[in-house]
Amino acid sequence: MTTSRTRTSRAGRLLRGVSGVLAAGLVGVTVILLAGWATTTRTGTAGPGTGMLLGHGAAAVVAVVAQVVADRRRDRAGVLAAWAAIVLVSAVVAWYWLF
């Protein structure tokens, strides 16, 4: 028999897992953009601009901080931090890659 506490715990783990994967993915994309920027500035070709690097970098830092809060807290603040990381990564993807 599954109790509501167990379901909440499973849902919380899933939420923290998804937000963690997205935050880590944003860090990875930021590193790749930084490498691309370094390469293109040396070769003189077009590449990611400073705004894109700064936007991804700042968002990655905020997403990782939110993920740390989500991982350490099991209360409402942790849930809100996990959702904040998900929304932030989604906004960065939409802003820089879809529009």
KOLGUMI-556617 format. One record per atom (N, C-alpha, C, CB): residue number from 1; x, y, z; residue in three letters; atom name. Coordinates in Angstrom, 1 decimal. Each point is the difference from the previous one (the first is absolute). Last residue first. Glycine has a CB too. Example, Ala and Ser with C-alpha at 12.3 -4.5 7.8 and 13.67 -1.06 7.14 Angstrom:
# KOLGUMI-556617
k:east:north:up:r:a
2:12.8:-2.2:7.1:SER:N
2:0.9:1.1:0.0:SER:CA
2:-0.8:1.1:0.8:SER:C
2:1.2:-0.6:-2.2:SER:CB
1:-0.9:-5.1:2.1:ALA:N
1:-0.9:1.2:0.0:ALA:CA
1:0.9:1.2:0.0:ALA:C
1:-1.9:-1.2:1.2:ALA:CB
***
This chain:
# KOLGUMI-556617
k:east:north:up:r:a
99:13.8:31.9:-30.3:PHE:N
99:-0.5:1.3:-0.5:PHE:CA
99:1.1:0.7:-0.7:PHE:C
99:-1.7:0.1:1.8:PHE:CB
98:2.3:-4.4:0.2:LEU:N
98:-1.2:-0.2:-0.7:LEU:CA
98:-0.4:1.4:-0.7:LEU:C
98:-0.7:-1.9:1.5:LEU:CB
97:4.7:1.2:1.3:TRP:N
97:0.0:-1.0:-1.0:TRP:CA
97:-1.2:-0.1:-0.9:TRP:C
97:1.5:-1.2:1.5:TRP:CB
96:-0.6:4.3:2.3:TYR:N
96:1.2:0.0:-0.8:TYR:CA
96:-0.1:-0.9:-1.2:TYR:C
96:1.3:0.6:2.0:TYR:CB
95:-5.0:-0.1:1.1:TRP:N
95:0.5:1.4:-0.3:TRP:CA
95:1.1:-0.1:-1.0:TRP:C
95:-0.7:0.8:2.2:TRP:CB
94:-1.2:-4.8:-0.4:ALA:N
94:-1.0:0.7:-0.8:ALA:CA
94:0.6:1.3:-0.5:ALA:C
94:-1.8:-1.0:1.2:ALA:CB
93:4.4:-1.5:1.8:VAL:N
93:-0.2:-0.7:-1.3:VAL:CA
93:-0.9:0.7:-0.9:VAL:C
93:0.4:-2.2:1.2:VAL:CB
92:0.0:3.9:3.1:VAL:N
92:1.2:0.2:-0.7:VAL:CA
92:0.0:-0.7:-1.4:VAL:C
92:1.2:0.2:2.2:VAL:CB
91:-4.9:-0.8:0.8:ALA:N
91:0.1:1.3:-0.5:ALA:CA
91:1.2:0.3:-0.9:ALA:C
91:-1.4:0.7:2.0:ALA:CB
90:1.0:-4.8:0.3:SER:N
90:-1.0:0.1:-1.2:SER:CA
90:0.0:1.4:-0.6:SER:C
90:-1.4:-1.8:1.1:SER:CB
89:4.0:1.1:2.8:VAL:N
89:0.6:-0.7:-1.2:VAL:CA
89:-0.9:0.1:-1.2:VAL:C
89:1.2:-1.6:1.6:VAL:CB
88:-2.9:3.3:2.4:LEU:N
88:1.1:0.8:-0.5:LEU:CA
88:0.7:-0.6:-1.2:LEU:C
88:0.3:0.8:2.4:LEU:CB
87:-3.8:-3.1:-0.1:VAL:N
87:-0.5:1.1:-0.8:VAL:CA
87:1.1:0.9:-0.6:VAL:C
87:-2.0:0.0:1.6:VAL:CB
86:3.2:-3.7:1.2:ILE:N
86:-0.7:-0.5:-1.2:ILE:CA
86:-0.5:1.2:-0.9:ILE:C
86:-0.7:-2.1:1.2:ILE:CB
85:2.5:3.1:3.1:ALA:N
85:1.1:-0.5:-0.9:ALA:CA
85:-0.6:-0.5:-1.3:ALA:C
85:1.4:-0.7:1.9:ALA:CB
84:-4.4:1.9:1.4:ALA:N
84:0.7:1.2:-0.5:ALA:CA
84:1.1:-0.4:-0.9:ALA:C
84:-0.5:1.2:2.1:ALA:CB
83:-1.9:-4.5:0.1:TRP:N
83:-0.8:0.5:-1.0:TRP:CA
83:0.7:1.3:-0.6:TRP:C
83:-2.1:-0.9:1.1:TRP:CB
82:4.2:-1.1:2.6:ALA:N
82:0.0:-0.9:-1.1:ALA:CA
82:-0.8:0.5:-1.2:ALA:C
82:0.3:-1.9:1.6:ALA:CB
81:-0.5:4.3:2.4:ALA:N
81:1.3:0.2:-0.6:ALA:CA
81:0.2:-1.0:-1.2:ALA:C
81:0.9:0.7:2.2:ALA:CB
80:-4.8:-0.9:0.4:LEU:N
80:0.0:1.2:-0.8:LEU:CA
80:1.3:0.2:-0.7:LEU:C
80:-1.6:1.0:1.6:LEU:CB
79:1.2:-4.6:1.3:VAL:N
79:-0.8:-0.2:-1.2:VAL:CA
79:0.0:1.2:-0.9:VAL:C
79:-1.5:-1.6:1.4:VAL:CB
78:3.7:1.9:2.8:GLY:N
78:0.7:-0.9:-1.0:GLY:CA
78:-0.8:-0.3:-1.2:GLY:C
78:1.0:-1.0:1.9:GLY:CB
77:-3.0:3.6:1.5:ALA:N
77:1.1:0.7:-0.6:ALA:CA
77:0.8:-0.8:-1.0:ALA:C
77:0.1:1.4:2.1:ALA:CB
76:-3.6:-3.4:0.6:ARG:N
76:-0.5:0.8:-1.1:ARG:CA
76:1.1:0.8:-0.8:ARG:C
76:-2.2:0.2:1.3:ARG:CB
75:4.2:-4.3:1.3:ASP:N
75:-1.2:0.8:0.3:ASP:CA
75:-0.5:0.8:-1.3:ASP:C
75:0.6:0.1:2.5:ASP:CB
74:3.5:-2.8:-1.6:ARG:N
74:-1.1:-0.8:-0.4:ARG:CA
74:-1.3:0.6:0.2:ARG:C
74:1.4:-1.9:0.5:ARG:CB
73:4.1:3.3:-1.4:ARG:N
73:-1.2:0.3:0.7:ARG:CA
73:-1.1:-0.9:-0.5:ARG:C
73:0.7:2.3:0.4:ARG:CB
72:3.7:-2.4:-2.2:ARG:N
72:0.3:0.0:1.4:ARG:CA
72:-1.3:0.2:0.8:ARG:C
72:2.2:0.9:-0.5:ARG:CB
71:-2.0:-1.0:-4.4:ASP:N
71:0.5:-1.2:0.5:ASP:CA
71:0.1:-0.1:1.5:ASP:C
71:1.3:-0.2:-2.1:ASP:CB
70:-2.7:4.2:-0.1:ALA:N
70:-1.0:-1.0:-0.2:ALA:CA
70:0.5:-1.4:0.6:ALA:C
70:-0.8:1.2:-2.1:ALA:CB
69:3.8:2.5:2.1:VAL:N
69:-1.1:0.2:0.9:VAL:CA
69:-1.0:-1.1:-0.1:VAL:C
69:0.4:2.5:-0.1:VAL:CB
68:2.9:-2.6:-3.1:VAL:N
68:0.6:-0.3:1.3:VAL:CA
68:-1.0:0.2:1.1:VAL:C
68:2.3:0.7:-0.8:VAL:CB
67:-3.5:0.6:-3.5:GLN:N
67:0.0:-1.4:0.1:GLN:CA
67:0.6:-0.5:1.4:GLN:C
67:0.2:-0.1:-2.5:GLN:CB
66:-0.2:4.7:1.3:ALA:N
66:-1.4:-0.5:0.3:ALA:CA
66:0.0:-1.5:0.2:ALA:C
66:-0.9:2.0:-1.3:ALA:CB
65:5.0:-0.1:0.0:VAL:N
65:-0.4:0.4:1.4:VAL:CA
65:-1.4:-0.5:0.3:VAL:C
65:1.6:2.0:-0.2:VAL:CB
64:-0.3:-2.7:-4.2:VAL:N
64:0.8:-0.9:0.9:VAL:CA
64:-0.3:0.4:1.5:VAL:C
64:1.8:-0.3:-1.8:VAL:CB
63:-3.7:3.1:-1.5:ALA:N
63:-0.6:-1.3:-0.1:ALA:CA
63:0.7:-1.0:1.0:ALA:C
63:-0.7:0.4:-2.4:ALA:CB
62:2.6:3.9:1.8:VAL:N
62:-1.3:0.1:0.8:VAL:CA
62:-0.7:-1.4:0.0:VAL:C
62:-0.2:2.4:-0.7:VAL:CB
61:4.1:-2.1:-1.9:VAL:N
61:0.4:0.2:1.4:VAL:CA
61:-1.3:0.0:0.8:VAL:C
61:2.1:1.3:-0.6:VAL:CB
60:-2.6:-1.4:-4.0:ALA:N
60:0.5:-1.3:0.5:ALA:CA
60:0.3:0.1:1.5:ALA:C
60:0.9:-0.5:-2.3:ALA:CB
59:-2.3:4.4:0.0:ALA:N
59:-1.1:-0.9:0.2:ALA:CA
59:0.5:-1.4:0.5:ALA:C
59:-1.3:1.2:-1.8:ALA:CB
58:4.6:2.0:0.6:ALA:N
58:-0.8:0.5:1.2:ALA:CA
58:-1.1:-1.0:0.3:ALA:C
58:0.6:2.4:-0.6:ALA:CB
57:1.9:-3.3:-3.3:GLY:N
57:0.8:-0.2:1.2:GLY:CA
57:-0.8:0.4:1.3:GLY:C
57:2.0:0.5:-1.4:GLY:CB
56:-4.0:0.2:-2.9:HIS:N
56:0.1:-1.4:0.4:HIS:CA
56:0.8:-0.3:1.2:HIS:C
56:-0.2:-0.6:-2.4:HIS:CB
55:0.0:5.0:0.8:GLY:N
55:-1.3:-0.4:0.3:GLY:CA
55:-0.1:-1.5:0.4:GLY:C
55:-0.9:1.6:-1.6:GLY:CB
54:5.0:0.3:0.0:LEU:N
54:-0.4:0.5:1.3:LEU:CA
54:-1.4:-0.4:0.5:LEU:C
54:1.5:2.0:-0.5:LEU:CB
53:0.0:-3.2:-3.9:LEU:N
53:0.8:-0.6:1.1:LEU:CA
53:-0.3:0.4:1.4:LEU:C
53:1.8:-0.1:-1.7:LEU:CB
52:-4.0:2.1:-2.0:MET:N
52:-0.4:-1.4:0.1:MET:CA
52:0.8:-0.7:1.1:MET:C
52:-0.7:0.0:-2.4:MET:CB
51:1.9:4.4:1.3:GLY:N
51:-1.3:-0.1:0.7:GLY:CA
51:-0.5:-1.4:0.2:GLY:C
51:-0.6:2.2:-1.0:GLY:CB
50:4.5:-1.4:-1.5:THR:N
50:0.2:0.2:1.4:THR:CA
50:-1.3:0.0:0.8:THR:C
50:2.0:1.4:-0.5:THR:CB
49:-1.9:-4.1:-4.1:GLY:N
49:0.4:1.3:0.4:GLY:CA
49:0.2:0.1:1.5:GLY:C
49:-1.2:0.9:-1.9:GLY:CB
48:1.9:-5.1:-1.8:PRO:N
48:-0.9:0.5:1.1:PRO:CA
48:0.6:1.3:0.5:PRO:C
48:-0.7:-2.3:0.6:PRO:CB
47:2.4:1.4:-5.4:GLY:N
47:-0.3:-1.0:1.1:GLY:CA
47:-0.9:0.7:1.0:GLY:C
47:2.2:-1.1:-0.3:GLY:CB
46:0.9:1.7:-4.8:ALA:N
46:-1.2:0.4:0.8:ALA:CA
46:-0.3:-1.1:1.0:ALA:C
46:-1.0:1.3:-1.9:ALA:CB
45:6.1:-0.5:0.2:THR:N
45:-1.3:-0.4:-0.5:THR:CA
45:-1.1:0.4:0.9:THR:C
45:1.0:-1.9:-1.2:THR:CB
44:3.9:2.2:1.8:GLY:N
44:-0.6:1.1:-0.6:GLY:CA
44:-1.3:-0.3:-0.7:GLY:C
44:2.2:0.9:-0.3:GLY:CB
43:1.1:-3.6:3.1:THR:N
43:-0.1:-0.2:-1.4:THR:CA
43:-0.6:1.2:-0.8:THR:C
43:-0.1:-2.4:0.4:THR:CB
42:0.4:2.3:4.4:ARG:N
42:1.4:-0.2:-0.5:ARG:CA
42:0.0:-0.1:-1.5:ARG:C
42:0.6:-1.1:2.1:ARG:CB
41:-4.7:1.5:0.2:THR:N
41:0.7:1.3:0.1:THR:CA
41:1.5:-0.2:-0.5:THR:C
41:-1.5:0.6:2.0:THR:CB
40:-1.4:-4.4:-1.9:THR:N
40:-0.4:1.0:-1.1:THR:CA
40:0.8:1.3:0.2:THR:C
40:-2.3:-1.1:-0.2:THR:CB
39:2.9:-2.3:3.5:THR:N
39:0.5:-0.4:-1.3:THR:CA
39:-0.3:1.0:-1.1:THR:C
39:-0.4:-2.4:0.7:THR:CB
38:-1.3:3.2:3.6:ALA:N
38:1.5:0.0:0.0:ALA:CA
38:0.6:-0.4:-1.3:ALA:C
38:0.0:-0.5:2.4:ALA:CB
37:-4.7:0.1:-1.8:TRP:N
37:0.4:1.4:0.0:TRP:CA
37:1.5:0.1:-0.1:TRP:C
37:-2.0:0.6:1.3:TRP:CB
36:0.3:-4.9:-0.7:GLY:N
36:-0.3:0.5:-1.4:GLY:CA
36:0.4:1.5:-0.1:GLY:C
36:-1.9:-1.6:-0.2:GLY:CB
35:2.2:-0.3:4.4:ALA:N
35:1.0:-0.6:-0.8:ALA:CA
35:-0.2:0.5:-1.5:ALA:C
35:0.1:-2.1:1.5:ALA:CB
34:-3.4:3.4:1.6:LEU:N
34:1.3:0.6:0.3:LEU:CA
34:1.1:-0.5:-0.9:LEU:C
34:-0.8:0.3:2.4:LEU:CB
33:-3.4:-2.4:-2.7:LEU:N
33:0.0:1.4:-0.6:LEU:CA
33:1.3:0.7:0.3:LEU:C
33:-2.5:0.1:0.3:LEU:CB
32:2.0:-4.2:1.8:ILE:N
32:0.1:-0.2:-1.5:ILE:CA
32:0.0:1.3:-0.7:ILE:C
32:-1.1:-2.2:0.2:ILE:CB
31:0.2:2.2:4.4:VAL:N
31:1.4:-0.3:-0.2:VAL:CA
31:0.3:-0.2:-1.5:VAL:C
31:0.1:-1.1:2.2:VAL:CB
30:-4.5:1.9:-0.9:THR:N
30:0.8:1.2:0.2:THR:CA
30:1.5:-0.3:-0.2:THR:C
30:-1.7:0.8:1.7:THR:CB
29:-1.4:-4.4:-1.9:VAL:N
29:-0.1:0.9:-1.2:VAL:CA
29:0.8:1.2:0.2:VAL:C
29:-2.3:-0.8:-0.4:VAL:CB
28:2.2:-2.0:4.1:GLY:N
28:0.7:-0.7:-1.2:GLY:CA
28:-0.1:0.9:-1.2:GLY:C
28:-0.5:-2.2:1.0:GLY:CB
27:-2.0:3.5:2.8:VAL:N
27:1.5:0.2:0.2:VAL:CA
27:0.8:-0.6:-1.1:VAL:C
27:-0.4:-0.1:2.5:VAL:CB
26:-4.2:-0.6:-2.6:LEU:N
26:0.3:1.4:-0.3:LEU:CA
26:1.5:0.3:0.2:LEU:C
26:-2.4:0.6:0.6:LEU:CB
25:0.8:-4.9:0.5:GLY:N
25:0.1:0.2:-1.4:GLY:CA
25:0.3:1.4:-0.4:GLY:C
25:-1.7:-1.8:-0.2:GLY:CB
24:1.0:0.8:4.7:ALA:N
24:1.3:-0.6:-0.5:ALA:CA
24:0.1:0.2:-1.5:ALA:C
24:0.1:-1.6:1.9:ALA:CB
23:-4.2:2.8:0.1:ALA:N
23:1.1:0.9:0.4:ALA:CA
23:1.4:-0.5:-0.5:ALA:C
23:-1.4:0.6:2.1:ALA:CB
22:-2.3:-3.4:-3.0:LEU:N
22:-0.1:1.2:-0.8:LEU:CA
22:1.1:1.0:0.5:LEU:C
22:-2.5:-0.3:-0.3:LEU:CB
21:2.1:-3.6:2.7:VAL:N
21:0.5:-0.3:-1.3:VAL:CA
21:0.0:1.2:-0.9:VAL:C
21:-0.9:-2.3:0.2:VAL:CB
20:-0.9:2.7:4.1:GLY:N
20:1.4:-0.2:0.1:GLY:CA
20:0.6:-0.3:-1.4:GLY:C
20:-0.2:-0.9:2.3:GLY:CB
19:-4.5:1.2:-1.7:SER:N
19:0.6:1.3:0.1:SER:CA
19:1.6:-0.1:0.0:SER:C
19:-2.1:0.9:1.2:SER:CB
18:-0.4:-4.9:-1.2:VAL:N
18:-0.2:0.7:-1.3:VAL:CA
18:0.7:1.4:0.1:VAL:C
18:-2.2:-1.2:-0.4:VAL:CB
17:2.2:-1.4:4.3:GLY:N
17:0.8:-0.6:-1.0:GLY:CA
17:-0.1:0.7:-1.4:GLY:C
17:-0.3:-2.1:1.2:GLY:CB
16:-2.3:3.5:2.5:ARG:N
16:1.4:0.3:0.2:ARG:CA
16:0.9:-0.6:-1.0:ARG:C
16:-0.5:0.2:2.4:ARG:CB
15:-4.1:-1.4:-2.6:LEU:N
15:0.2:1.4:-0.2:LEU:CA
15:1.4:0.5:0.1:LEU:C
15:-2.3:0.3:0.8:LEU:CB
14:1.3:-4.8:0.4:LEU:N
14:-0.1:0.2:-1.5:LEU:CA
14:0.2:1.5:-0.3:LEU:C
14:-1.6:-2.0:-0.2:LEU:CB
13:1.4:0.9:4.7:ARG:N
13:1.3:-0.5:-0.6:ARG:CA
13:-0.1:0.2:-1.5:ARG:C
13:0.3:-1.7:1.8:ARG:CB
12:-4.2:2.8:0.5:GLY:N
12:1.1:0.9:0.3:GLY:CA
12:1.3:-0.4:-0.6:GLY:C
12:-1.1:0.6:2.1:GLY:CB
11:-2.5:-3.5:-2.4:ALA:N
11:-0.2:1.2:-0.9:ALA:CA
11:1.0:1.0:0.3:ALA:C
11:-2.4:-0.4:0.0:ALA:CB
10:2.4:-3.3:2.7:ARG:N
10:0.4:-0.4:-1.3:ARG:CA
10:-0.2:1.2:-1.0:ARG:C
10:-0.7:-2.4:0.5:ARG:CB
9:-0.6:3.1:3.9:SER:N
9:1.4:-0.2:0.0:SER:CA
9:0.5:-0.4:-1.4:SER:C
9:0.0:-0.7:2.4:SER:CB
8:-4.6:1.0:-1.6:THR:N
8:0.6:1.3:0.0:THR:CA
8:1.5:-0.1:-0.1:THR:C
8:-1.9:0.9:1.4:THR:CB
7:-0.4:-4.8:-0.9:ARG:N
7:-0.3:0.6:-1.4:ARG:CA
7:0.7:1.3:0.0:ARG:C
7:-2.2:-1.2:-0.2:ARG:CB
6:2.3:-0.9:4.3:THR:N
6:0.9:-0.7:-1.0:THR:CA
6:-0.2:0.6:-1.4:THR:C
6:-0.2:-2.1:1.4:THR:CB
5:-2.6:3.7:2.0:ARG:N
5:1.4:0.4:0.3:ARG:CA
5:0.9:-0.7:-1.0:ARG:C
5:-0.5:0.3:2.5:ARG:CB
4:-4.0:-1.5:-2.5:SER:N
4:0.2:1.3:-0.6:SER:CA
4:1.4:0.5:0.2:SER:C
4:-2.4:0.6:0.3:SER:CB
3:1.8:-5.8:-0.3:THR:N
3:-0.6:1.1:0.8:THR:CA
3:0.3:1.3:-0.8:THR:C
3:0.3:-1.3:2.2:THR:CB
2:-0.9:-4.1:-3.7:THR:N
2:0.8:1.2:-0.1:THR:CA
2:-0.7:1.1:0.8:THR:C
2:0.8:-0.7:-2.3:THR:CB
1:-0.7:-5.0:2.5:MET:N
1:-0.8:1.2:0.0:MET:CA
1:0.9:1.2:0.0:MET:C
1:-1.9:-1.2:1.2:MET:CB
***
